[in-house]
Amino acid sequence: MITLGLIKENKQPADRRVALTPTQCLAILSLYKNCDILVESSTDRVFSDAAYTNQGIKVTQDLSSCDILLGIKEVPINDLIKDKTYLFFSHTIKKQDYNRGLLQAMIEKNIRFIDYECLVWHSGARILGFGRYAGLVGAYETLKAVGKKLNAFAIKPAYECANYSEMVKVLKHIAPDLKNNNHKIVITGSGRVSHGSAELLNEIGLKKVTPHAFLHASHSESVYTILDTHELYARIDGEPWNDEHFHHNHSLYKSIFKPYTTVADIVINGVFWDKAIPPHFSKEDTKSSDFSIKVIGDISCDIEGSIPITLKDTHADNPVFGWDAQRQSECEPFVKNSIDVMAVSNLPTELPSDASEGFGDELIKSIIPELINPKSDIIKNATLCENGHLTEKFQYLSDYVFPH
């Protein structure tokens, strides 16, 4: 018998998402007769304790009898139970300083830790993630900022919407205003985030155009375009684009985004970024009289990263700050000459029900069978530590976990 435990999200502010919904727990129990599930009691979770007990799922304060513990955000060190298997997003694989202690503690407590972020297919594609929901909510919050910027319309925050359907319904009420204002919206990226943002714009009837048409054609309504990686960067040496080369040689590329800074008024940024990848534009560029961008939804939210004027991350209750281009500093948002940046760093939690359902569906379909399989390569390759040591694949973290 294997007992799964759904942990309470104790990192503050508490996340409302959960790895498995009540009906998904019931589905697992039906599929796997050698499986049991316990749910740690929580008043923050989007699904109440009663929603689980009504499905016959046990709710408890004590998960010490569980074999595998499933969460979403990082588990506070004091809440870790030794000698268990944990799955959550740890934010340690890039050697993030703020979570060094967490990985150290898991090694000390003899925890087998599997990072959701490292669960990938043999092709290298990630299996689990909340990117689509970040894209959906990020696009919504960006449009909300546009309405406030122009004093054209006001909509409630995404977190006040019960689900994605209500979010779409809210936007459809103001869709005529959006369409008739001749906005030119650029979405950057080619993954789940950008696809989620495009999905929302499609839902409310905004027209998609090619990058070439976006730059060179005239339009009688609001339009958007999506820029894939090869439309954002080019090799410095002028050689043809090659995906594999780019992924291994970021420093050999330059940004080719600048033409869009003179045409677009809204940017929804969903790219992957690291320090070797050039930003879309410079802070100095924002001083130019040709710089037309007025609102940026930085879903990627890398501080001074692909969007160099993302000076900080923000929160759902105060999602936007302003950038004064002439003074090259932060200012109040929604003033006459500000460039306004929406930089909420945890967007999917604003749509917790839909996000949890989507995540849990993929977990059941692709990961639960692997967890039960003792010889799973997918699980092995996502295991950062076990038996009190870093695993072979993650030995590169040794100097991070055990600094001299």
JOTADA-V292729 format. One record per residue. OMEGA is omega in radians with two decimals (* if undefined). D_FIRST is the distance of its C-alpha to the first C-alpha in whole Angstrom. Layout:
[[OMEGA;D_FIRST] [OMEGA;D_FIRST]]
This chain:
[[3.06;0] [3.13;4] [3.05;7] [3.08;10] [3.04;13] [-3.03;16] [3.00;19] [3.12;23] [-3.06;25] [3.05;27] [-3.08;30] [-0.07;33] [-3.03;34] [3.10;31] [-3.10;30] [-3.14;29] [3.11;27] [-3.09;23] [-3.11;20] [3.08;19] [3.11;21] [-3.12;20] [3.09;21] [3.05;19] [3.13;16] [3.13;16] [3.12;16] [3.14;13] [3.10;11] [-3.10;14] [-3.01;13] [-3.07;10] [3.12;8] [-3.10;5] [2.97;6] [-3.13;7] [2.98;11] [-3.13;13] [3.10;17] [-3.10;19] [3.14;22] [3.05;25] [-3.10;29] [-3.04;29] [-3.12;27] [3.04;28] [-3.06;26] [3.03;26] [-3.11;24] [3.12;25] [3.09;24] [-3.10;21] [3.09;21] [3.07;23] [-3.14;20] [3.13;18] [-3.07;16] [3.07;16] [-3.02;18] [3.01;18] [-2.98;21] [3.14;18] [-3.05;15] [3.12;15] [-3.10;11] [3.07;10] [-3.07;9] [-3.08;11] [-3.06;15] [3.06;17] [3.06;20] [-3.11;24] [3.12;27] [3.11;27] [3.06;25] [-3.03;28] [-3.09;27] [-3.13;27] [3.14;24] [3.09;22] [-3.06;19] [3.04;20] [3.12;17] [2.95;15] [3.14;15] [2.94;17] [3.01;19] [3.05;22] [-3.02;26] [-3.06;27] [3.10;31] [-2.95;31] [3.02;32] [3.13;35] [3.12;36] [-3.06;36] [-3.01;38] [3.14;36] [3.10;33] [-3.11;33] [3.14;32] [3.14;29] [3.06;28] [-3.11;30] [-3.14;27] [3.07;24] [-3.13;25] [-3.09;27] [3.09;23] [-3.13;21] [2.95;20] [-3.03;18] [3.12;20] [-3.09;20] [3.12;23] [-3.06;23] [-3.08;27] [3.09;26] [-3.05;24] [3.00;26] [-3.14;27] [3.08;29] [-3.08;32] [3.13;32] [3.13;31] [-3.12;29] [-3.05;26] [3.07;25] [3.14;28] [-3.04;30] [-3.14;33] [-3.08;34] [3.01;34] [3.13;36] [3.12;39] [-3.09;39] [-3.14;39] [3.10;41] [3.12;44] [-3.10;44] [3.07;45] [3.11;47] [3.06;49] [3.11;49] [3.10;51] [3.13;53] [3.13;54] [3.14;55] [-3.07;57] [-3.04;59] [-3.05;59] [3.14;58] [3.11;55] [3.08;53] [-3.12;49] [3.12;46] [3.14;44] [-3.07;41] [3.07;39] [3.07;40] [-3.09;40] [-3.08;37] [-3.12;35] [-3.13;37] [3.12;39] [3.11;41] [3.11;41] [3.14;43] [3.11;45] [-3.10;46] [-3.12;47] [3.10;49] [-3.10;51] [-3.13;53] [3.11;53] [3.10;56] [3.14;57] [-3.09;55] [-3.00;56] [-3.11;60] [3.09;60] [3.06;60] [3.04;57] [-2.98;56] [3.06;53] [2.97;51] [3.13;47] [3.09;46] [-3.08;43] [-3.07;41] [-3.08;38] [-3.11;36] [-3.10;38] [3.10;41] [3.09;40] [3.12;38] [3.12;42] [3.11;44] [-3.13;41] [3.13;43] [3.08;46] [-3.11;46] [-3.09;45] [2.95;48] [3.08;50] [-3.02;51] [3.06;53] [3.08;51] [3.10;54] [3.06;54] [-3.14;55] [3.12;58] [3.12;59] [-3.08;58] [-2.89;60] [-3.10;63] [3.02;63] [-3.05;64] [-3.12;62] [3.13;63] [3.08;60] [-3.13;57] [3.02;55] [3.04;52] [3.10;51] [3.10;48] [3.05;49] [-3.06;46] [-3.10;46] [3.07;49] [3.11;51] [-3.05;51] [3.06;51] [3.12;54] [3.13;54] [-3.09;57] [3.07;59] [3.13;59] [-3.11;57] [3.13;55] [3.03;52] [-3.07;49] [-3.08;45] [3.13;44] [-3.14;47] [-3.06;46] [-3.13;43] [-3.05;44] [-3.06;47] [-3.06;47] [-3.12;50] [-3.10;52] [3.08;52] [3.08;54] [3.02;54] [-3.09;56] [-2.93;55] [3.13;58] [-3.12;60] [3.13;57] [3.13;58] [-3.10;61] [-3.08;60] [2.97;57] [3.13;57] [3.05;53] [3.01;50] [-2.96;47] [-3.11;45] [-3.08;42] [2.87;42] [-3.10;40] [2.87;42] [-2.96;43] [-3.13;46] [-3.12;47] [-3.12;48] [3.07;51] [3.14;51] [3.12;52] [3.12;55] [3.04;57] [3.13;57] [-3.14;61] [-3.09;61] [3.10;60] [-3.02;64] [3.09;65] [3.12;67] [-3.10;65] [-2.96;62] [-3.05;61] [-3.11;57] [-3.13;57] [3.12;53] [2.97;50] [-3.08;47] [-3.11;45] [3.10;41] [3.01;41] [2.98;42] [-3.03;43] [-3.09;45] [-3.10;49] [-3.12;47] [2.96;48] [-2.99;49] [3.13;51] [2.95;52] [-3.03;49] [-3.07;49] [2.97;46] [-3.08;43] [-3.10;44] [-3.01;42] [-3.10;41] [3.10;44] [-2.86;46] [-2.95;46] [2.94;49] [-3.10;51] [3.05;55] [3.08;56] [-3.04;60] [-3.09;61] [3.11;65] [3.12;64] [-3.11;60] [3.09;58] [3.07;56] [3.06;58] [3.10;57] [2.99;55] [2.99;57] [-2.91;61] [-3.00;63] [-3.13;63] [2.87;59] [-2.96;57] [-3.02;54] [3.00;50] [-3.03;47] [3.09;44] [-3.00;41] [-3.09;38] [-3.04;35] [-3.06;36] [-3.12;33] [3.06;32] [3.08;35] [-2.89;34] [-3.11;30] [-3.14;29] [-3.11;30] [3.12;29] [-3.14;25] [3.14;25] [3.13;27] [-3.12;24] [3.10;21] [-3.13;22] [3.10;23] [3.13;19] [-3.06;17] [-2.92;20] [-2.99;20] [-3.13;18] [3.09;14] [3.13;14] [3.11;16] [-3.12;13] [3.14;10] [-3.07;13] [-3.10;14] [-3.08;17] [3.05;18] [3.13;22] [3.11;22] [-3.14;19] [-3.08;21] [3.10;24] [-3.11;23] [-3.10;22] [-3.11;25] [3.02;23] [-3.14;21] [3.06;21] [-3.10;24] [2.91;26] [3.08;27] [-3.06;26] [-3.10;29] [-3.04;29] [3.08;30] [3.12;32] [3.11;35] [-3.05;34] [-3.11;35] [3.09;38] [-3.11;36] [-3.09;34] [-3.11;36] [-3.14;40] [*;42]]
